[in-house]
Amino acid sequence: MKITFLGTGAAEGVPAMFCSCDFCNAVRRAGRDEVRTRTQILIDSDMLIDFPPEAYYHSFAMGVDLSFVRALLVTHSHMDHFYAHDFILRGYKYARLSEDVLKIYGNKEVQKVFSECTAREMKPQVSTHISFNEIKPFSVFETCGYTVIAIPAEHTKTEDALLYYVERGGRGYLHLHDTGNVSDEAIDFLAKNGARAQAAAYDCTFGGLRGNFTARHMGVEDVAVIRDKLLLAGVIGESSKNIITHFSHNCRPFKGDMAALAAKYGMLAAYDGFTVEI
């Protein structure tokens, strides 16, 4: 299984779109190597996790053929994780498709956003190439040769935000983006349903700053707490790759600094284009 981190930034991006702080200006001067687009993950070549506004950019900048994607897992409805407007272009005269139907999985609010954003321009010749499937926390399902376990994220009170474990061919990836704490109940559900991840990626929005499990995001010290709980539960192993990502510009996430920070905790730091094979 190959996991590609197409984007590793938080909602505002790095540099932040409307920010003129010293750090963001330094990133602009440094150029593409320090830029972090909004979060998106590609698994092998046929599954995506989340669909930010930069999905189009990711497709050509990183050589991703989106027509081959068969399944899209959406964590929640916030714009930086689900920019639904682009789906009006999946078919008709706009696209020659390698896979006929894209299966989108998400919660009820994600489905509502999809309907709202595509209502004005969705053509019937396109809508037949997309199917939406509502997913609830604490569920297990199969799609396109993958087994997926969905658990709740502690991120927002307005919807059931989700985290995902994805497995194929005995290899597992655990996706823990946009969350504060990961509850003991959720970790227990993963363990009881056979989740054994060789790689796990964690929300580290606050970088080296101490986060707050009630603040919807984590810093590296919080990540270490969750990692140790996952290890104790057997969801990850001693040799599993633990990766921090989803950085805000407020933690000044220069690539070298984040790599050094992660190394202190025996982890890896993702950057746009970072890949892991398990």
Secondary structure by P-SEA (a helix, b strand, c coil): cbbbcccccccccccccccccaaaaaaaaaccccccccbbbbccccccccccccccccccccccccccccbbbbccccccccccccccccccccccccccbbbbbbcaaaaaaaaaaacccccccccccbbbbbbbcccccccccbbbbbbbbccccccccccbbbbcccbbbbbbcccccccaaaaaaaaaacccccbbbbbccccccccccccccccaaaaaaaaaaaaaaccccccbbbbbccccccccccaaaaaaaaaaacbbbbcccccccc
